[in-house]
Amino acid sequence: MCECVRLGTENQVAEFEAVLEQNKGNGENVMEVLQKTQGIFGYIPELTVAKIANALQIAESKVYGIITFYSQFSLTPKAKYNLDICLGTACFVMGAQEVLDKILAKLGVRVGEMTKDGKWIVTSCRCLGCCGLAPAITINGEVYGKVKVEDVDKIIDSFED
């Protein structure tokens, strides 16, 4: 069994190894293998990248290239709550930076970091496509518009278990 067992359950590792076995030597299936790997673990653990490359007989750099090109793939575990704040022009002008500063202070993280309890990760983007709702954030894909600094505590606290 591979050393990635420490990243998941024995069942997850067995399922991952079965995917590799089914696709052995077939580099054309890299997208499918990456999708299944992420489905198994919730992300693509670093330890699996070399194993995928070896099994499919392709360069590790190709696997990394695909993972980093497509936004659907992640090399880091996902938090329970994924908060994305728009820092595009409309949102920025309407106070998104101040909202972001409040979010980061409340959660005690920097952009791109996960909280120690694994509940939250904060990311930023250039446009969420809802400029009329500026400043806007999403939490697990749900849009919150016209967010003010004073709204941050209430919004985040509504997600606490």
Backbone as a printed PyTorch tensor [residue, N CA C, xyz], in Angstrom:
tensor([[[  0.8420,  -1.1820,   0.0000],
         [  0.0000,   0.0000,   0.0000],
         [  0.8860,   1.2440,   0.0000]],

        [[  0.4470,   2.3020,  -0.6720],
         [  1.2860,   3.4960,  -0.8170],
         [  1.3140,   4.3270,   0.4520]],

        [[  2.3290,   5.2320,   0.5120],
         [  2.4820,   6.0760,   1.6870],
         [  1.3640,   7.0940,   1.8120]],

        [[  0.4890,   7.2180,   0.7900],
         [ -0.6070,   8.1790,   0.8710],
         [ -1.7000,   7.7040,   1.8220]],

        [[ -1.5220,   6.5080,   2.4210],
         [ -2.4970,   6.0100,   3.3760],
         [ -2.6790,   6.9930,   4.5310]],

        [[ -1.6570,   7.7350,   4.8810],
         [ -1.7840,   8.6900,   5.9790],
         [ -2.6590,   9.8770,   5.6000]],

        [[ -2.9910,  10.0190,   4.3290],
         [ -3.8300,  11.1220,   3.8840],
         [ -5.3040,  10.7770,   3.8610]],

        [[ -5.6270,   9.5400,   4.0440],
         [ -7.0200,   9.1350,   3.9950],
         [ -7.2050,   7.7820,   4.6370]],

        [[ -8.3950,   7.2880,   4.4980],
         [ -8.7070,   5.9760,   5.0480],
         [ -8.1260,   4.8840,   4.1530]],

        [[ -8.0820,   3.6770,   4.6860],
         [ -7.6140,   2.5490,   3.8710],
         [ -8.5100,   2.3560,   2.6540]],

        [[ -9.8080,   2.5980,   2.8140],
         [-10.7320,   2.4780,   1.6820],
         [-10.4290,   3.5010,   0.6000]],

        [[-10.1110,   4.7380,   1.0010],
         [ -9.7620,   5.7660,   0.0190],
         [ -8.5040,   5.3700,  -0.7480]],

        [[ -7.5150,   4.8970,  -0.0340],
         [ -6.2580,   4.5090,  -0.6750],
         [ -6.4910,   3.3330,  -1.6170]],

        [[ -7.2880,   2.3730,  -1.1900],
         [ -7.5870,   1.2150,  -2.0430],
         [ -8.3260,   1.6570,  -3.3090]],

        [[ -9.2500,   2.5860,  -3.1510],
         [ -9.9880,   3.1030,  -4.3050],
         [ -9.0460,   3.8470,  -5.2580]],

        [[ -8.1360,   4.6480,  -4.7000],
         [ -7.1500,   5.3730,  -5.5050],
         [ -6.2620,   4.3920,  -6.2670]],

        [[ -5.7730,   3.3850,  -5.5860],
         [ -4.9070,   2.4050,  -6.2330],
         [ -5.6440,   1.6400,  -7.3260]],

        [[ -6.9370,   1.3920,  -7.1320],
         [ -7.7390,   0.7280,  -8.1640],
         [ -7.8640,   1.6100,  -9.4090]],

        [[ -8.0320,   2.9100,  -9.1940],
         [ -8.0960,   3.8510, -10.3180],
         [ -6.7850,   3.8220, -11.0980]],

        [[ -5.6710,   3.8250, -10.3780],
         [ -4.3700,   3.7690, -11.0490],
         [ -4.2220,   2.4780, -11.8430]],

        [[ -4.6300,   1.3770, -11.2460],
         [ -4.5140,   0.0760, -11.9090],
         [ -5.3670,   0.0360, -13.1850]],

        [[ -6.5760,   0.5850, -13.1120],
         [ -7.4820,   0.5880, -14.2670],
         [ -6.9430,   1.4290, -15.4240]],

        [[ -6.1110,   2.4110, -15.1030],
         [ -5.6240,   3.3410, -16.1170],
         [ -4.1350,   3.2040, -16.3920]],

        [[ -3.5460,   2.1320, -15.9110],
         [ -2.1040,   1.9080, -16.0250],
         [ -1.6420,   2.0220, -17.4740]],

        [[ -0.6210,   2.8830, -17.6860],
         [ -0.0230,   3.0410, -19.0000],
         [ -0.8220,   3.8790, -19.9770]],

        [[ -1.9350,   4.4400, -19.5470],
         [ -2.7950,   5.1920, -20.4510],
         [ -2.7970,   6.6770, -20.0870]],

        [[ -1.8020,   7.3910, -20.5520],
         [ -1.6500,   8.8110, -20.2590],
         [ -2.7860,   9.6790, -20.7610]],

        [[ -3.5510,   9.1810, -21.7260],
         [ -4.6960,   9.9490, -22.2380],
         [ -5.7960,  10.0950, -21.2040]],

        [[ -5.7700,   9.2850, -20.1750],
         [ -6.8100,   9.3180, -19.1480],
         [ -6.4570,  10.1970, -17.9540]],

        [[ -5.4730,  11.0600, -18.0990],
         [ -4.9960,  11.8490, -16.9600],
         [ -6.1090,  12.6940, -16.3460]],

        [[ -6.9600,  13.3220, -17.1380],
         [ -8.0490,  14.1430, -16.5840],
         [ -8.9960,  13.2900, -15.7440]],

        [[ -9.3550,  12.1420, -16.2680],
         [-10.2560,  11.2380, -15.5500],
         [ -9.6310,  10.7790, -14.2340]],

        [[ -8.3610,  10.4340, -14.2690],
         [ -7.6700,   9.9830, -13.0580],
         [ -7.5980,  11.1160, -12.0360]],

        [[ -7.3130,  12.3290, -12.4870],
         [ -7.2560,  13.4660, -11.5680],
         [ -8.6310,  13.7500, -10.9660]],

        [[ -9.6730,  13.6750, -11.7850],
         [-11.0250,  13.9020, -11.2740],
         [-11.4000,  12.8460, -10.2350]],

        [[-11.0710,  11.6050, -10.5220],
         [-11.3840,  10.5360,  -9.5720],
         [-10.5510,  10.6660,  -8.2980]],

        [[ -9.2890,  11.0510,  -8.4400],
         [ -8.4280,  11.2300,  -7.2700],
         [ -8.9830,  12.3270,  -6.3770]],

        [[ -9.3770,  13.4330,  -6.9870],
         [ -9.9480,  14.5220,  -6.1940],
         [-11.2740,  14.0940,  -5.5660]],

        [[-12.0400,  13.3120,  -6.2720],
         [-13.2920,  12.8060,  -5.7200],
         [-13.0730,  11.9000,  -4.5120]],

        [[-12.0030,  11.1500,  -4.5370],
         [-11.6870,  10.2260,  -3.4450],
         [-11.2060,  10.9720,  -2.2080]],

        [[-10.2440,  11.8790,  -2.3870],
         [ -9.6020,  12.5430,  -1.2500],
         [-10.1790,  13.9250,  -0.9370]],

        [[-10.9300,  14.5060,  -1.8710],
         [-11.4410,  15.8590,  -1.6920],
         [-10.4980,  16.9050,  -2.2570]],

        [[ -9.3180,  16.4940,  -2.6500],
         [ -8.3000,  17.3100,  -3.2960],
         [ -7.2800,  16.3320,  -3.8660]],

        [[ -6.2250,  16.8470,  -4.4970],
         [ -5.2000,  15.9660,  -5.0530],
         [ -3.9670,  16.0700,  -4.1600]],

        [[ -3.7850,  15.1090,  -3.2690],
         [ -2.6280,  15.1600,  -2.3680],
         [ -1.3140,  15.1110,  -3.1430]],

        [[ -0.3390,  15.8770,  -2.6740],
         [  0.9870,  15.9270,  -3.3120],
         [  1.5650,  14.5220,  -3.5060]],

        [[  1.3660,  13.6670,  -2.5220],
         [  1.9360,  12.3170,  -2.6030],
         [  1.3580,  11.4770,  -3.7430]],

        [[  0.2010,  11.8830,  -4.2620],
         [ -0.4080,  11.1000,  -5.3360],
         [  0.0880,  11.4950,  -6.7150]],

        [[  0.6680,  12.6890,  -6.8500],
         [  1.0470,  13.1940,  -8.1780],
         [  2.0770,  12.2860,  -8.8570]],

        [[  3.1330,  11.9280,  -8.1510],
         [  4.1580,  11.0610,  -8.7310],
         [  3.5780,   9.6860,  -9.0450]],

        [[  2.7040,   9.1870,  -8.1800],
         [  2.0940,   7.8770,  -8.4180],
         [  1.2200,   7.8970,  -9.6730]],

        [[  0.4940,   8.9980,  -9.8660],
         [ -0.3340,   9.1370, -11.0680],
         [  0.5610,   9.1700, -12.3070]],

        [[  1.5960,   9.9830, -12.2580],
         [  2.5150,  10.0880, -13.4040],
         [  3.1410,   8.7370, -13.7310]],

        [[  3.6040,   8.0380, -12.7130],
         [  4.2220,   6.7210, -12.9330],
         [  3.2320,   5.7300, -13.5210]],

        [[  2.0310,   5.6830, -12.9560],
         [  1.0390,   4.7160, -13.4260],
         [  0.6260,   4.9910, -14.8650]],

        [[  0.4690,   6.2780, -15.2120],
         [  0.0150,   6.6340, -16.5540],
         [  1.1660,   6.7380, -17.5530]],

        [[  2.3940,   6.6230, -17.0270],
         [  3.6080,   6.7190, -17.8350],
         [  3.6840,   8.0520, -18.5670]],

        [[  3.4910,   9.1340, -17.7840],
         [  3.6400,  10.4820, -18.3090],
         [  4.5200,  11.2730, -17.3410]],

        [[  4.9820,  12.4140, -17.7750],
         [  5.8530,  13.2420, -16.9310],
         [  5.0690,  13.8390, -15.7680]],

        [[  5.7210,  13.8830, -14.6220],
         [  5.1240,  14.4970, -13.4380],
         [  4.7720,  15.9570, -13.7280]],

        [[  5.6030,  16.6240, -14.5100],
         [  5.3470,  18.0230, -14.8540],
         [  4.0490,  18.1840, -15.6380]],

        [[  3.7040,  17.1950, -16.4420],
         [  2.4390,  17.2450, -17.1800],
         [  1.2670,  17.1510, -16.2140]],

        [[  1.3740,  16.2840, -15.2290],
         [  0.3060,  16.1420, -14.2340],
         [  0.1390,  17.4570, -13.4780]],

        [[  1.2540,  18.0300, -13.0090],
         [  1.1970,  19.3220, -12.3120],
         [  0.6350,  20.4100, -13.2150]],

        [[  1.0330,  20.4040, -14.4690],
         [  0.5450,  21.4090, -15.4090],
         [ -0.9600,  21.3780, -15.5470]],

        [[ -1.5180,  20.2010, -15.6140],
         [ -2.9690,  20.0560, -15.7370],
         [ -3.6520,  20.4890, -14.4350]],

        [[ -3.1090,  20.0570, -13.3120],
         [ -3.7010,  20.4090, -12.0170],
         [ -3.7270,  21.9250, -11.8440]],

        [[ -2.6340,  22.5820, -12.1750],
         [ -2.5530,  24.0230, -11.9460],
         [ -3.2690,  24.8380, -13.0200]],

        [[ -3.5110,  24.2530, -14.1720],
         [ -4.2130,  24.9760, -15.2320],
         [ -5.7150,  25.0170, -14.9770]],

        [[ -6.2900,  23.9010, -14.5670],
         [ -7.7380,  23.8130, -14.3860],
         [ -8.1250,  24.1620, -12.9500]],

        [[ -9.0360,  25.1280, -12.8120],
         [ -9.4270,  25.5930, -11.4790],
         [-10.2270,  24.5490, -10.7060]],

        [[-10.7250,  23.5340, -11.3670],
         [-11.4860,  22.5000, -10.6650],
         [-10.6010,  21.6380,  -9.7620]],

        [[ -9.2910,  21.6630, -10.0170],
         [ -8.3760,  20.8400,  -9.2420],
         [ -7.7180,  21.6480,  -8.1320]],

        [[ -7.4460,  20.9800,  -7.0250],
         [ -6.7930,  21.6350,  -5.8980],
         [ -5.7410,  20.7100,  -5.3070]],

        [[ -4.5860,  21.2780,  -5.0020],
         [ -3.5160,  20.5230,  -4.3360],
         [ -3.5850,  20.6750,  -2.8190]],

        [[ -4.5470,  21.4310,  -2.3510],
         [ -4.7050,  21.6230,  -0.9080],
         [ -6.0930,  21.1910,  -0.4840]],

        [[ -6.2030,  20.7010,   0.7500],
         [ -7.5260,  20.2910,   1.2310],
         [ -8.4810,  21.4780,   1.2510]],

        [[ -9.7180,  21.2030,   1.0060],
         [-10.7430,  22.2320,   1.0560],
         [-11.2380,  22.3700,   2.4860]],

        [[-11.5630,  23.5870,   2.8330],
         [-12.1420,  23.8480,   4.1390],
         [-13.6320,  23.5300,   4.0810]],

        [[-14.2480,  23.5020,   5.2280],
         [-15.6910,  23.2940,   5.2720],
         [-16.3950,  24.4680,   4.5990]],

        [[-15.8630,  25.6790,   4.8390],
         [-16.4360,  26.8910,   4.2610],
         [-15.3680,  27.6090,   3.4390]],

        [[-15.6350,  27.7660,   2.1500],
         [-14.7120,  28.4300,   1.2420],
         [-15.2660,  29.8160,   0.9140]],

        [[-14.5990,  30.8420,   1.4410],
         [-15.0290,  32.2120,   1.2560],
         [-14.1470,  32.8610,   0.2050]],

        [[-14.7680,  33.3840,  -0.8310],
         [-14.0500,  34.0640,  -1.9000],
         [-14.5730,  35.4860,  -1.9730]],

        [[-13.6670,  36.4490,  -1.9510],
         [-14.0660,  37.8570,  -2.0180],
         [-13.5840,  38.4590,  -3.3170]],

        [[-14.4490,  39.2290,  -3.9430],
         [-14.1060,  39.8980,  -5.1830],
         [-13.3300,  41.1700,  -4.8780]],

        [[-12.1940,  41.3140,  -5.5410],
         [-11.3970,  42.5370,  -5.4290],
         [-11.3170,  43.2600,  -6.7760]],

        [[-12.2790,  42.9550,  -7.6520],
         [-12.3510,  43.6470,  -8.9370],
         [-12.6860,  45.1130,  -8.7290]],

        [[-12.6590,  45.8710,  -9.7880],
         [-12.8020,  47.3240,  -9.7020],
         [-14.0620,  47.7540,  -8.9550]],

        [[-15.2270,  47.2720,  -9.3600],
         [-16.4770,  47.7040,  -8.7250],
         [-16.4880,  47.3600,  -7.2380]],

        [[-16.0890,  46.1370,  -6.9120],
         [-16.0870,  45.7220,  -5.4990],
         [-15.0390,  46.4910,  -4.7030]],

        [[-13.8730,  46.6840,  -5.2950],
         [-12.8070,  47.4020,  -4.5950],
         [-13.2390,  48.8330,  -4.2810]],

        [[-13.8190,  49.5040,  -5.2650],
         [-14.2680,  50.8840,  -5.0790],
         [-15.3510,  50.9630,  -4.0000]],

        [[-16.1510,  49.9290,  -3.8800],
         [-17.2520,  49.9220,  -2.9130],
         [-16.8380,  49.4090,  -1.5310]],

        [[-15.5400,  49.1540,  -1.3190],
         [-15.0640,  48.8290,   0.0220],
         [-14.6650,  47.3910,   0.2690]],

        [[-14.4140,  46.6330,  -0.7790],
         [-14.0670,  45.2220,  -0.6060],
         [-12.7970,  45.0180,   0.2200]],

        [[-11.8160,  45.8950,   0.0850],
         [-10.5720,  45.7180,   0.8460],
         [-10.8370,  45.8110,   2.3440]],

        [[-11.6780,  46.7320,   2.7510],
         [-12.0170,  46.8680,   4.1690],
         [-12.7880,  45.6390,   4.6600]],

        [[-13.6850,  45.1300,   3.8200],
         [-14.4250,  43.9110,   4.1630],
         [-13.4470,  42.7510,   4.2980]],

        [[-12.5230,  42.6290,   3.3490],
         [-11.5230,  41.5650,   3.4070],
         [-10.6890,  41.6790,   4.6780]],

        [[-10.2480,  42.8810,   5.0160],
         [ -9.4440,  43.0720,   6.2260],
         [-10.2080,  42.5970,   7.4660]],

        [[-11.4890,  42.8820,   7.5280],
         [-12.3240,  42.4620,   8.6670],
         [-12.4560,  40.9310,   8.7020]],

        [[-12.6710,  40.3250,   7.5410],
         [-12.7920,  38.8570,   7.4570],
         [-11.5060,  38.1950,   7.9400]],

        [[-10.3790,  38.6740,   7.4440],
         [ -9.0870,  38.0840,   7.8120],
         [ -8.8180,  38.2510,   9.3080]],

        [[ -9.1470,  39.4080,   9.8550],
         [ -8.9450,  39.6410,  11.2900],
         [ -9.8510,  38.7310,  12.1130]],

        [[-11.0940,  38.5900,  11.6920],
         [-12.0380,  37.7440,  12.4390],
         [-11.5870,  36.2850,  12.4390]],

        [[-11.1170,  35.8080,  11.2870],
         [-10.7450,  34.3970,  11.1650],
         [ -9.2820,  34.1320,  11.5400]],

        [[ -8.4860,  35.1850,  11.6540],
         [ -7.0850,  35.0250,  12.0460],
         [ -6.2230,  34.3490,  10.9980]],

        [[ -6.4960,  34.6450,   9.7320],
         [ -5.7340,  34.0580,   8.6240],
         [ -5.3320,  35.1380,   7.6380]],

        [[ -4.5250,  34.7310,   6.6570],
         [ -4.2120,  35.5660,   5.5000],
         [ -4.9440,  34.9790,   4.3000]],

        [[ -4.9870,  35.7330,   3.2270],
         [ -5.6060,  35.2290,   2.0010],
         [ -4.8880,  33.9530,   1.5770]],

        [[ -5.6500,  32.9220,   1.2760],
         [ -5.1000,  31.6410,   0.8460],
         [ -4.8400,  30.6710,   1.9700]],

        [[ -4.9970,  31.0910,   3.2070],
         [ -4.7510,  30.2150,   4.3600],
         [ -6.0550,  29.6440,   4.8920]],

        [[ -5.9390,  28.4600,   5.4590],
         [ -7.0700,  27.8100,   6.1010],
         [ -6.9640,  28.0350,   7.6090]],

        [[ -8.0980,  28.2070,   8.2640],
         [ -8.0890,  28.3340,   9.7100],
         [ -7.5820,  27.0390,  10.3220]],

        [[ -7.0310,  27.1160,  11.5050],
         [ -6.4410,  25.9450,  12.1570],
         [ -7.4490,  24.8140,  12.3480]],

        [[ -8.7200,  25.1690,  12.5270],
         [ -9.7470,  24.1370,  12.7200],
         [-10.2530,  23.5590,  11.4010]],

        [[ -9.7370,  24.0620,  10.2670],
         [-10.1280,  23.5310,   8.9580],
         [-11.4980,  23.9850,   8.4870]],

        [[-12.1100,  24.9040,   9.2020],
         [-13.4630,  25.3270,   8.8310],
         [-13.4900,  26.3490,   7.6990]],

        [[-12.5170,  27.2510,   7.6520],
         [-12.5610,  28.3550,   6.7070],
         [-11.2800,  28.4720,   5.8950]],

        [[-11.4430,  28.8420,   4.6360],
         [-10.3260,  29.3010,   3.8120],
         [-10.8280,  30.5400,   3.0810]],

        [[ -9.9890,  31.5470,   3.0160],
         [-10.3470,  32.8050,   2.3820],
         [ -9.4870,  32.9750,   1.1380]],

        [[-10.1340,  33.1890,   0.0160],
         [ -9.4310,  33.4690,  -1.2280],
         [-10.0040,  34.7470,  -1.8290]],

        [[ -9.2840,  35.3100,  -2.7700],
         [ -9.7820,  36.4950,  -3.4590],
         [ -9.7510,  36.2420,  -4.9580]],

        [[-10.5780,  36.9840,  -5.6610],
         [-10.6210,  36.8700,  -7.1170],
         [-10.8030,  38.2570,  -7.7090]],

        [[-10.7270,  38.3580,  -8.9940],
         [-10.8710,  39.6520,  -9.6670],
         [-12.3000,  39.9410, -10.0930]],

        [[-13.1510,  38.9360, -10.1980],
         [-14.5470,  39.2100, -10.5550],
         [-15.3970,  37.9880, -10.2630]],

        [[-16.5110,  38.2120,  -9.5980],
         [-17.4840,  37.1520,  -9.3520],
         [-18.6390,  37.2340, -10.3450]],

        [[-18.6300,  38.2790, -11.1750],
         [-19.6750,  38.4310, -12.1840],
         [-20.9560,  39.0300, -11.6500]],

        [[-20.8830,  39.7070, -10.5260],
         [-22.0890,  40.3300,  -9.9650],
         [-21.7550,  41.7470,  -9.4810]],

        [[-21.2470,  42.5520, -10.3950],
         [-20.7680,  43.8980, -10.0620],
         [-21.8540,  44.7790,  -9.4580]],

        [[-23.0980,  44.5440,  -9.8100],
         [-24.2050,  45.3140,  -9.2450],
         [-24.4210,  45.0530,  -7.7680]],

        [[-23.7920,  44.0030,  -7.2460],
         [-23.9140,  43.6530,  -5.8220],
         [-22.6570,  44.0140,  -5.0380]],

        [[-21.7980,  44.8320,  -5.6210],
         [-20.5140,  45.1660,  -5.0130],
         [-20.6850,  45.8360,  -3.6450]],

        [[-19.7810,  45.4960,  -2.7150],
         [-18.7840,  44.4260,  -2.7610],
         [-19.4370,  43.0700,  -2.4840]],

        [[-18.9340,  42.0600,  -3.1850],
         [-19.5410,  40.7380,  -3.1210],
         [-18.5540,  39.6860,  -2.6270]],

        [[-19.1040,  38.7120,  -1.9200],
         [-18.3490,  37.5260,  -1.5090],
         [-19.1820,  36.2990,  -1.8410]],

        [[-18.5170,  35.1630,  -1.9210],
         [-19.2510,  33.8940,  -1.9820],
         [-18.7600,  33.0220,  -0.8380]],

        [[-19.6660,  32.2450,  -0.3000],
         [-19.3120,  31.2280,   0.6810],
         [-19.8910,  29.9260,   0.1550]],

        [[-18.9920,  29.0010,  -0.1620],
         [-19.3810,  27.7270,  -0.7910],
         [-20.2930,  27.9570,  -1.9910]],

        [[-19.9840,  29.0050,  -2.7510],
         [-20.7100,  29.2850,  -3.9840],
         [-21.9310,  30.1680,  -3.8270]],

        [[-22.3990,  30.4060,  -2.6130],
         [-23.5620,  31.2630,  -2.3880],
         [-23.1000,  32.7220,  -2.3420]],

        [[-23.7530,  33.5750,  -3.1290],
         [-23.3440,  34.9710,  -3.2530],
         [-23.9670,  35.8160,  -2.1450]],

        [[-23.1240,  36.6570,  -1.5590],
         [-23.5590,  37.6740,  -0.5970],
         [-23.1590,  39.0120,  -1.1940]],

        [[-24.1470,  39.8740,  -1.4160],
         [-23.8700,  41.1410,  -2.0640],
         [-24.0270,  42.3250,  -1.1470]],

        [[-23.4230,  43.4380,  -1.5790],
         [-23.4520,  44.7090,  -0.8520],
         [-23.0090,  44.5210,   0.5940]],

        [[-21.9560,  43.7160,   0.7610],
         [-21.4350,  43.3790,   2.0900],
         [-20.7040,  44.5870,   2.6640]],

        [[-21.0410,  44.9060,   3.8930],
         [-20.3720,  45.9960,   4.6060],
         [-19.5290,  45.3870,   5.7190]],

        [[-18.5580,  46.1450,   6.1880],
         [-17.6860,  45.6870,   7.2670],
         [-18.5210,  45.2090,   8.4520]],

        [[-19.5620,  45.9630,   8.7800],
         [-20.3930,  45.6000,   9.9310],
         [-21.2350,  44.3360,   9.7080]],

        [[-21.3040,  43.8200,   8.4740],
         [-22.0330,  42.5780,   8.1740],
         [-21.1870,  41.3260,   8.3900]],

        [[-19.8750,  41.4880,   8.4210],
         [-18.9570,  40.3450,   8.4060],
         [-19.1920,  39.4000,   9.5790]],

        [[-19.2550,  39.9090,  10.8000],
         [-19.4530,  39.0380,  11.9700],
         [-20.7300,  38.2160,  11.8310]],

        [[-21.8120,  38.8670,  11.4570],
         [-23.1090,  38.1830,  11.3460],
         [-23.0630,  37.0830,  10.2840]],

        [[-22.4580,  37.3970,   9.1360],
         [-22.3870,  36.4080,   8.0550],
         [-21.5610,  35.2050,   8.4770]],

        [[-20.3690,  35.4420,   8.9850],
         [-19.4980,  34.3290,   9.3640],
         [-20.0830,  33.5420,  10.5260]],

        [[-20.6210,  34.2320,  11.5240],
         [-21.2120,  33.5490,  12.6810],
         [-22.3920,  32.6770,  12.2980]],

        [[-23.0780,  33.0030,  11.2100],
         [-24.2350,  32.1990,  10.7800],
         [-23.8020,  30.8240,  10.2820]],

        [[-22.5180,  30.6380,  10.0030],
         [-22.0030,  29.3590,   9.5260],
         [-21.3780,  28.5280,  10.6210]],

        [[-21.2110,  29.0680,  11.7900],
         [-20.5830,  28.3200,  12.8840],
         [-21.5430,  27.2550,  13.3760]],

        [[-21.0130,  26.0800,  13.6220],
         [-21.8410,  24.9400,  14.0530],
         [-22.1640,  25.0610,  15.5230]]])
